[in-house]
Amino acid sequence: MRAVVQRVKSASVKVDGELVSEIGAGVLIFLGVAHEDTTTELEYIANKVANLRIFEDAEGKMNCSLLETGGAALVVSQFTLYGDCRKGRRPSFIKAARPETANALYEQFITALEQQNIRTQGGTFQAMMDVQLINDGPVTILLDSDKQF
């Protein structure tokens, strides 16, 4: 599982011009699911996101987590995080999970964040989405469950 985590002042998702979800301060998470991913990888990434110390404390140092700040999370499924561009000019997505598997783990990921008392919104799985955000920093962190050890 891969996640691109961006600290944001606000973020939103629209599908066909209609607002689907929006958050204030917190994180925007682009989540990619690989075909071999399980709840083990999901729990690792969800716990990492919840506890990453990427928010400023009273002294202006990145020392607080999403849990500590009470920020929200907006999760957008993005299979293209598994695009392999090493050969040719067109990315291969062979490592990305099939839609039915990816959607199930995506929904479970949202639930895992909610269970940690993080206000969480999602995009629309397999839809063409307009994602808007106001970066805070910018702060962008890449997480990969394959690199947890």
Summary of the structure (lengths in Angstrom):
residues: 149
radius of gyration: 15.1
end to end distance: 13.9
largest distance: 48.9
contacts: 456
relative contact order: 0.30
helix: 27%
strand: 40%
